[in-house]
Amino acid sequence: MAHVKGLHEARGLPVGNLAPPKDQHNGKLTAKLARLDHHRGLLERQLAVWTEKQRLTRSRLILLEKEIAELERLIRQSREADRGVNRRKRARKTDRGYGGTVPRLDFSVEY
């Protein structure tokens, strides 16, 4: 079987005796084949783009979830430290030598 380089080199599909004007019928089938082939290529390109975007979105989501977990951990630590300072303040209200400080956390959120 000879290798066909493209649709323009295909002379027509061997269909059999479906209609008397063979040239017209084969031309329609060849045009339909060309349209379907073009549509298939379009869908393959869309799938490739969508798959790549899905992969990027998944990696961004993983990074965002890690950042959220880290911020939640910092907030919990800050609240625990605040509770500890407040308990010491209540316990030492009469103590004049108390010099406790509240720890300050600096962090940034990027979108």
N, C-alpha and C positions, 0 to 999 in steps of 0.2 A: 504494500500500500504506500502510495506516495505521500510525502509530508506536505501538508497544506500550511503555508506560512501565515495566512490571514483570511478573513472572510471575503475580502475582495477577490482573492484568487479562486475561491470556491465557485464552481459554475452552477451549482444547484444540487439539491439532494435527490438521490434516487428514490422516488416515491412510488412509482408504478403508474398505472393508467387511472388516475383519479379524475382528471379533467382533460378535455381535448386540447385547449391551449396550454401546452406544457410549459412553455417559456414564461408565461404570465404566472402560472401557479408556482413554479420553482422560484421565481423572483420574489413572490410574496413570502414564501417559506424562508428564503435566505434573509430577507429583510427582518422577518420576525425573529429568526435566530440571532441576527446582529443586535436587535433591540434587547433580547433576553441576555445575551452575552454582556452587553454594556451595563445592563441593570445588575447582573451578578457582580461585575467588577466594582460598581458603585457600592453595593452592599458589603462586599469584602473590605473595601477601604473604610466604610463607616464602622464596621466591626473592629477593625484594627485600631482606629482612633478611639472608639468607645472603650475597648479593652485597656489601652494605655491610660486613658483618663481614669478608669476604674482603679487601676493599679496605683496611680498617683494619689487618688482620693483616699484609698485604703491606707497608704503610708502616712499621709497627712493626718488622718483620723487617729492612727496609732500614736503619732507624736503628740497630738492634742490630748489624748487620753492620759498619756504619761505626764504631761504638764499639769493637767487637772488634778491627777493623783498627788503630784508633788505639792501643788498649792493647798490642797485639802490637808495634807500632812503638816505643812507649815502653819496653817490656820489652827489645827488641833493643838500643835505645840504652843502656839501663842496663847490660846485660850487656857490651856493647862497652866502656863506660866502666870497668866493673869489671875487665875483662881488661887494659885499658891501665894502670890503677892497680896491679894485681898485677904486671905486667911491670916497671913502674918500681920497685916495692918490691924485687923480686928483684935488679934491677940495682943498686940503691942501698942494699943492706943494710948495707954498711959506711959509707955516708954518714950522718953524724949530723945533717945540716942538712935532711933530708927532712921536709917538712910537707904532704904531699899529703892531700887529703880525697876521700872517695867522694861523688859527687853523690847527693842524695836526691830521689826523685820522689814527689810526693803526687798521688794520683788516687783517685777514688771510683767504685765500680761500683753502678749502680742497677738494680733489677729491677722 
